[in-house]
Amino acid sequence: MEFGKADFRTFERGIEKEWLLTNGIGGFACSTIIGANTRRYHGLLIAALRPPVERHLILSKIDESLEVEGKVYNLYSFKTPDYTMNGHYNLQRVTVDPLPLFIYCVEDVTIEKSICMVHGKNTVYVVYRVINGSRRINLRFAPLVNFRDYHHDSRRSHMFFSHKPCDKGVIVKPYNLDIDIRILCSNGEFVSEYDNWFYNMYYSAERERGLSCIEDHYIPGHFKLEVEPWNDIQITIAATVEEGNVEMDRPLCIKKELDRIKELEIKSGFKDDFALKLVRAADSFIVYRKSTDAKTIVAGYPWFTDWGRDAMIAFSGLTLVTGRFDDARQILYTFSKYVKDGLIPNVFPDAVQEPVYNSVDAALWYFEAVKKFVDYTKDLEFIKNNILDSLENIISYYMRGTRFSIRMDKDFLITAGNSETQLTWMDAKVDGWVVTPRHGKAVEVNALWYNALKIMAFLLRSVGQESKYIEYYENIAEKVKASFKDQFWNEKGQCLYDVIDGSHKDDRIRPNQILAVSLSNAVIEGEMAERVLLKVWKELYTAYGLRSLSPKDDEYKGVYTGDRYSRDGAYHQGTVWTWLLGHFITAFLKVYGYSEKIREMALRFIKPFRDHLRDGCVGYISEIFDGSEPHIPRGCFAQAWSVAEVLRAYAEILS
């Protein structure tokens, strides 16, 4: 993917597109394609000090400049409240393939800059190739250093740093903590500066979100070097919080990462460029968790960690479709060890504390993940020895009742929560305001419940369990199916009710009903399934996913922007969610069959993402989009279940 002057002819256009690199342990690097940081989450090194959490901004950026015959050219861009540095005027081209490469041209000098993270380490490399022209030039590289939680921002009055020179660079120590930030350069001289700060970096994206948007950074000094005429040299700058030797060989550090990515592409079995881009994107979300010593799934960048619901929904697309079966085993095993009172964690928090279990559907999504795992791997032995007991535990607790008033009612349907809880995936809550109250019997929860019972029976049958246990789960499932059709079918609307709470039946048109058709075991089929599909298609479908509420509804919010109250008020009230499109496509194929013509039609639902991969965060799919045109991407600029479900659906269409 290439970008030229037309993509960043103004500062405002240049900051619309972003890039992202990750390191497999929760750390990452990201910024805009012109190198101007517009978020508190932008930086060349955001380290995960306790993988994948305790993320801290370490290195904000490196400001590069060169001097030619006394004239100074700045290559870096930024904005403060009263000034804009347009270093991108010297930027000629940007490519992301898959590492970002920036090409600058100043008079007869060309500078190529590439960025690479070390997989499994909190280390980033910024590598320059300087192709000099006819005159001697002087180069200057100034690192902007910080050390703060990535959700926050910092000002000079609250920061303290000390630094000392070391071999090839400088060691910066924040707040007298037992941590060293090393910034090293392969050539040139480091010149120390004291009490030098970058003041008032302005983050326009945070301003739009109604958050603090000004930050200061520490500048310990700069690297300087001369380049003789007609020289072609390479310069490597590394920043790390790791101990031990730092390899400064530019070709080696980049080759290792490119070789690793190539192996993932080969393992996936895909050949076409679109699928391979999604395979590369999928890799960013599969990370190592230190507390469990196993792989987990990060829900989204730049601000989410690992969430149980997101992990289970994204599981198939990230690990199975891509052929990463060992990672899939680790993830399933990890969550099996955290089953508590029949629930799996909704979120593993950043702080050192117990996981949070406030989800009614995450544990039920676990069954779908297990079923897909068996479909792909046929590894029933692993499920029998490691997972089956946890699945039985979940069903047992759902039947007799568990936390948050989650229980099977006398009609065999699952009811959960109260007016003060938000247990479904539509979980926005601001202070005490539950934006989309869905307590009672939610349509997708009961579709998942039926699916879980059927999967339980299937697994027991597959491992040779006694028939009486199989019949027990099958019998409960059939009663759930009968009650579901009887209670959730909305004859007037020719679709499904969204939530049933006592005598009240919520007839708002939401996308949750599509899961009654799309799951491995559909609780409705035939004409009823087609009616649901058509209702969702007509009122909720957009180019990038399904709206969370019909535009015909009085409470519909078509734009997701503003402060927390405004954003969360729109989050599930019309905002488009991409992950739902995967289930829409599966439902479409189930209803209309898998003929060549239907597959061709289904591919049309995928095509808009070929363009979107060049928008927002390059090579990734956003979490959400505005419900109304032009469907601007919002939320996390790289979301696990968005990438996963588009890739899973694409693979299903092609299979």
Order of alpha helices (4+ residues) and beta strands (2+ residues): beta-alpha-beta-beta-beta-beta-beta-beta-beta-beta-beta-beta-beta-beta-beta-beta-beta-beta-beta-alpha-beta-beta-beta-alpha-alpha-beta-beta-beta-alpha-alpha-alpha-alpha-alpha-beta-beta-beta-beta-beta-alpha-alpha-beta-beta-beta-beta-alpha-alpha-beta-beta-alpha-beta-alpha-alpha-alpha-beta-beta-beta-alpha
